[in-house]
Amino acid sequence: MNYSLASSGLFDSSKINDHQVQKNLAATAAIVDKSFVNQSISDWWNGVFSIHTQSIGFKDFCAGEDFYLSKGISGGTCAGVLVGEDLILTAAHCISRDSCKEKKIIFGIDPQNLSTHHEKSQLFSCIHIEYRKHEKNMDIALVRLDRKAEGIGPVNLNLNQKIGVEDFLYTIGTPFGLPRMYSNGHLTESKSSYSPFDDNTNIPAYPGNSGGPVFNASTGLLEGIMVGGGTPLIYRPEFKSESVPCLKWEMYNGNPDFWSGSVTTQTRQTGEAVYKSTMVPVSRFDDQLLRFLN
């Protein structure tokens, strides 16, 4: 089930014809600054809202690169996943008790119709942070929504087994504001330089993937939350779009000088694209958090 065919490693998950992926996709939400959600009085009465968008090209990508002509959500996007009828898990650095009231949580965004009106039933508010730890060994928050997410099934967690390096994993998130993007890979290390309690993967992850769920492709269970990523974006003066330096998705070519001027981190030397991302696995959730999830 390797759908990540683009050089970016990203694939529109709404196009994946797999029941379990679609079920988990439905439970995955975008977390957006409320200032980027529009709702006029007329929209409110008609039960709709709209979202500020911008071209991914505005993120300094070179013309012709993956998703260059795509629209993304403007404004501090992260992802989260429904784990209870009115609870979502996300990364702690995505939301705080102070910023809770400034965030909107949106389910079911259609990437192909991002600039159109969306149903008000898809839009939720953060009313309380039930749990939040953002320290050396944890980057997890549990958010209470303003109401139950009717019609959306919470995901199931892997509470019994640790992830193996052979397990095929995937995440769904909002990289660069692109909603519902799928990328996949495997566990690569049991610990990371970020934290001894986080696991490294080779899943492509970018700004906006934080807080996204990481699922086991075989079982469909939630294995963890994405909290950080290094990207294969290469930025060099010789890459120009209309005489302006720009970003390209690139493949590692085996040359030790390849990384000179790069904005990413070398993690392995192969002929494939190089990715590095960090997740907090379910197996490391503490008892305080698990009391909400059992």
N, C-alpha and C positions, 0 to 999 in steps of 0.2 A: 504494500500500500504506500509506495513512495511516490507522492504526487509532486514533490518539490523539484520541478524540472527547470525552472528559470534559474539564471545565474545568481539571482538574489536568494534562492532557496525558499521562496515564498509561493504559495498557491492559494487561490480563492476557495476557501473551504465550502462555500455554498454550492460549488460545482462538483463536490465529491459525493458520489452515489454510494454511500455507506450508512446504514441505519444508525450504528453506534456513534459515528462521527457527527451525524446530523443531530442526534439527541444531545450530545455534549456541546455542539455548536449553539443549540437553542438556549443552553444554560450559561453561555458565556456572554458577558456584557462589556461595553465600553464605559470607562469612567472619564467624564468630560467636565471641564470647568463650566459652571452654569452660565457664565457670560457668553459662551459660544453656542448656547441653545436659544433659539428665537421662538417666542410664542406671543403673538399679538392677541388682543381681546377677541378678534374674529377667529383666530386659530383656536383659542381656548374653547369658544362656543362650538366650533366645528370638530373639536376633539383631535386636533393635529398639532404638530410642532415641526420646526425645521432646525438644521444645524449649520453653523458656519463651516464652509469648506475652503480648501485651497488646493491648487495643483501641486502634485508631488515635485514637479519641476522647480517650484519655488524653494525646495529644500536643497538647491544647488546641484541637482543631478544633471549629468550631461544629456543633451537631446538624444532621444533614441534608446535610452537605458530602460530597463524594466520599470513599468509603472510611471514613466515620465509624464504621460498624458492623463494619468489617473487623478481622481479627486480624493483628498483625504480630509479627515476631521481636523479643524483647527483647534488648538488650545489644550495642551497638557493632557493628552489622552494616555490612559493606562487601560488594563483589562482586569476583569474579575470574574468569578464563577459562582453560581448559585449552589449553596451547600445546605440550605434549609429553605422553608417556604418564604422567608423574608430576610435571609442572611446571605451575604456574598463574602468570599475570601479574596484577598488581593495582597499586593505587597505593601508593607507599612510605609515605604517612602512615597507611595502614591497618594496617601490620604492620612490626615491626622485629626485629632479631636477638634482642633481649631479650624481646619479646612473642610470638615464634614458638611457643613451647611452650604458650602460654595461648590459642591460637586453634584453632578447629575449622573445617574446610572441608566444606560440605554441597552435594552435587549433587542435582538432581531433586526439590526440595521442591514439593509440591502446594499452591498457595495456598488451595485449597478445603478441604484437610484438614490445615491447619497444626497443629492442636491434637492430632492423633492420633499414633500411633506411626509411626516411619519405619524403613526397613530399614537395618541396620548397614552394609550395603555402600555406602550413600550418604555415610557419615561418614568423613572423613579428618583427619589431623593434619599440622601443619607440623613437619618435622624439621630443615629448614635453609633459610636465605635464601641462594640462589645469587648474587643480584645485588640491590643496593638503592642508589638514589640519590635523595635528597630534598634538593634544593638549588634554586638559582634557575632552572636550566635543565632540571630533571628531577624527576619524582615517580613513579618506577616501581620495583616490586619483583618479583623472580622467586622463587617459593616452591617448594621441593622437598617433595612429599607423602611420606607414610609408606609408600606402595605405589603401584603402577600403577592408574590409573582404568580398570579393565576395562570394556569395552563402551561407552566414551565416546570419540568421535573428537575429537582436538585440532582446533582451528580453523586455518584457513589465513590467513597474513598477506599484506597487500599490500606487497611489498618492492620494487616496480618503479615505481609511479607516485604522484605527489603527489595529494592530494585536491583536487577542484575545487569551486568554490562551487555548481556546479549538481548535484553529487552528493548523492543522497538518502541520509541516514544514519539509523541507529537504535542505541539502546543498550538493554541489559537489565541491571537492577540490583535493589537491595533498598531503595527509598526508604521511609523511616520504618519499615523492617523488613518491608515488603510484598515477598515474594519474587517473582522472575521478572517484574517489571514492565517493559513495553516503552514507550519514547517515541521520537519521531523528529524530524528537522529537517535543517538544512543547516549547512555551514560559513559563518560570517559575517565573520570576520576572520582574517588569516594570523598575527597576533600578538596578544597580550593584555597587559593591565597586570600580570597575574600573572607572566608570564614571556615573554621573547621566543621561547622554544622551544615554547610551547603554542599551540594553535589554539582560537579561540572558535567556539561553535556556538549555534544557537537551540533545541537539544534541551532539553526540560524535564529538570532534574536537581535532586535534593533530597538532604538528609542520608541516606546509605545507598546513593546511586548511585556514590560514589567507588569506583574500582577496576573498575567495570563496563566490559565491552568495547563499543567503538563499531564497528559494521559498516557496510559499503556495501550498500545494499539491492539494487543491481543485480548485484553480483558475489558477495556473501556473504562477502567477505574482511574480515579484521580491519583496521581503519584506525587504531585507537588505543585508549587507555585514558582513561576519564573520571576527572578529578582534582578538579573543583570545579564548583559550580553556584550560581546565584542563582535564587531561587524567586519565583513570583507570589503568595506568601502575604501577605495583608494583615491586620494586627493593629491594631485601633482600639478605643477604649473603647466606641463605639456598637455594636460587634458583641458581642452577649452571648448566652450559653447558660445559662439558669437563673441570670441576673443576674451571671454570671462572664464577663469579656472572653474572646473566643475568636478563632481564626484562620479565615479564609475564603480559598478560591481565588477570585481575581478577575480580571476583564478590564480592561485599560487603556481608559479612556473618553475620552481626548483632553484631559482637564482637567489643566493643569500642577500643580494642587494635589492631584491624585489620590495622589501618592506621599508626601504628608505623613503621617508616622507609620508608613510602611511598613517592613517588615523585609527588603525586597529592593532590587535595584539597577535603575534604569531603563536599558534598553539601546537601545530603539527606540520610536518613538511611532507606533503603528498602532492600528487597532480590534481587533486580535487580542490574545490573551494574550501577555505579555512574558516571555521566558525568556532566560537567559544561562548557558552552561556552558562549561567549559574541558576540553580533552583534550590528552594528549600523543600526537602522531601517530607511527605506526610509522616514518615517514620520518625521524624525528629520533632513533631508537634508535641508540646508539653500538655500535662494533664489539665491545666486551666483552659486551654483552647479546646481540647478534646471533649470536655464536658458540654460544650455547645454543639458539638458535631455528632455525638452519639445518640 
